[in-house]
Amino acid sequence: MKITKQQCIEFYKDMLLCRRFEEKVSQLYVQQRFGGFCHLYIGQEALGTGCLNAIRKGKDYVISGYRDHTQPITLGMDPGVVLAELLAKSTGCAQGKGGSMHMFSKSLRYLGGHGIVGGQVPLAAGVGWKIAYEKEDLVILCFIGDAAINQGQFHEALNMCAIWKLPVIVIIENNLYGMGTAISRTCTLSSLADRAKGYNMRQAVIDGRNVLNTYTQMLEIVEETRKTCQPILVEAQTYRLRGHSMSDPGHYRSKEEVENERNNDCLKILENHMISQKIAQSEDIESWEDWAISEVEKAVEFASTSPEPELSDLYSNVLAP
């Protein structure tokens, strides 16, 4: 499938915005502008951008784990709204009540980041059941970390998806480490996608470091799932360039390993492709850099000046009437 020049540019700008956004989030966290858990997506932008551009945004459903700041931005959420949520402001996507791990948007059909490891997979099965029951021409993408494949609910949910023939696409974001432990120490499979064999389910492995490869592979997977209403387990191979969370010093990885992966940075891969194919020049890259930084600064201004939730809202949207 031929990817247009404009698509390449849009993919790059989205990835760049996500990178600069997460770098700013890291700075604000160090400055103690907000607390709690905080998991950055730095290094994995090609995966999110490629996968989320392969679906019908605002129609197909998406659900994720707690590394969830940039996915709603790619789907169309204003970065300022995401940052406001991080800073616990009333203008955040969950009115400041969700924080880092619980981004949400009904209009974008982004059903959240979830803090329970693997807990989003049964929820994705439930959405898949709803799609099948209503005979809708939709799919749901479910992003999980590599370590989540050892959780019991992952296996139970996959079994249900296979038996009931649900249009669920479970994407393992294999960044090689579950928290501080190499996935090779917790799973004997050389390919995590092979877990699908236990449920006679379709499987695929995609190149999550190259956004163009990710997009083309996922586009085929999404449309096949939409057509057949059959689930699939996808292993997206990627790498996070920062720690598991902001509190992770990353001593379990050598400096040489991380530096080698920086040379395979997904942003550099696309940038080099665009320059070699004369899609962009260095001046274009610089202008997009300025644009991304400006967008992030706008987000900081919006979130910083937004009001905190009123005390009277403490129990709103918490208890059923």
C-alpha positions, 0 to 999 in steps of 0.5 A: 500500500502506498503511503502519501507524502501528506500522511508521512508528514502527519505521522511525523508531526503527531509523533513529534508532538507526542514526544515533546508532550511527554518530555514536558510531562516529565519536567512537570513531574520533577517540578512536583506539579503533580504526583502519583504514578506516571508512565511515559510513552517516549520511544513508542510513538510509532506504535501508537501513531501507526495503530490509531491511524489505521482505525476509524477515529471516533467510531472504532473503540480503543482501550489501554493500560496506564501508559496512556497520555499520548493515545488520546492526543493521536485520536484528536484530544487537545493536549491541554485537556490531557495535561489538565487531567494530569494536573488534576484540573476541572478541564481535564478529560476526566474532570481532574479525577482520573489523573495519569493512568485514567484518560478517557473520552466518550466522544473519541470512544477512548475507553480509558487507561486502566491501572490494573495490569491486564484489567482492560482485556475483559473490558475489551471483550465486553465491548467486542460482544456489544459490537457483535450483538448490535451487528456494528461495523466496528472493532476495538483495539486493546493495548496491553503491556508485555507483562500483562500476558501472564495475567489470568484475566488475559487468558480468560478474555482471549478464550471468550473472544475466540469462542464468541468470535468478537472483533477484538484486536489485542495489541501487546506493546512488547518493549522487552521489559515488564516493569524492571524484569526482562520479558525473556525471564517471565515468558518462554515464548520467543514470540509473544503472539504465539499465546494466540495458538492456545485459543485457535486465534489469529496472530501477527507480529508487527514492526512497532519501531517503524510507523509506516510499517506499523500503519500498513500492517495494522490497516490490513489487520483492522479491515480483516477483523472488521470483515471477519469479526474474528479476534486477533493477538498482535505483538508490536515490537518496540522499546521504551527509551525511559524507565517503566515509570518516573520512579524507575532508575532503570538499573536493569538495563545497560547504558550501551543497550539504551544508547543502541536503541536510541540509534533506532529511535522511531522518530529518527527512522521516519525523519531519515526516510522523509529526507532520503525520499525528499518528502521533507528537508531539514528546514521542514523538520525545524519548523515542525519542531517549533510547532510541536514546542508551541503546541505543548506550551499552549497546553501548559498555559491552558492546564496551568490556568485552569481551575481546580475541581469544586469541592461540591464535585467530589462525588459527582459521577462516582455514585449511581443515582 
